[in-house]
Amino acid sequence: MKCSDTDNRWTRATTDMQGSKNRFAFSVSTNSCPETCMIEAWKQFGATAFSFEILEEIKKKETQTTREFSDDVNTLLELWTEKRNVEQKGEI
């Protein structure tokens, strides 16, 4: 999720992309902040300043268990978090 007024981002992983998109859309439509860590920016800039962005999407393979897929999704989150931390430090 991204705040356009500050360029702040909150990165999350999910095995249910559509459910996450629906929850975010509901939060915007009811002006209820979806994450407690975003609440200050949400109060300051309002729901319309936020967007839901997909950084990368992977599909569950037929041979994967739910646990294996969840592990892959969480590994992807770790990679994106690390990449973002490097970018913020200006190391790339």
Buried (B, 14 or more C-beta within 10 A) or exposed (E): BBBEEEEBBEEEBBBEEEEBEEBBEEBBEEEEBBEEEBEEBBEEBEBEBBEBEEBEEEEBEEEEEEEEBBEBBEEBBEEBEEEEEEEEEEEE
